Amino acid sequence: MVSSDYLTTLRDFYQIPSGVVFWIPSGNERAKDPPEGFFTCYEAFLVYCRMWFPIPGTIVPRFATLGFRSAS
């Protein structure tokens, strides 16, 4: 399980803006079933796929076709 300190380190290192909300699953929550308005982003997406923020506009429409939506 990841800690909030570790998420702070990730946010600083990868320059993830404060508007991106991290949610650590607890209790009966699972990464494979994120809360409404969230999606699961594993560390590997940041490290190996070189994901960056803000998410480029060319990628956002693809997220929509996969059923992802941004939180309002």
C-alpha positions, 0 to 999 in steps of 0.5 A: 500500500502506498503512503501519503508521503510517497504520493507527495514525493511522486507529485514533486518529482513528476511535477503533478499539479495540485489539481490532480487528486490522489485517492488511496483506497481504504477498507473495502475500496479497490484500485480496480473499482475506483470511486466515481470521477476517478481512474486508476493510475499506477506508478508505472504510467508515470515512470515507464510511459512518461505520462505528464501533466497537464494531460495533452489535449490529443490524449483526452478524446481517447480517454473519452472513447475508453469511457474515462471522464474528468471529474467536475 
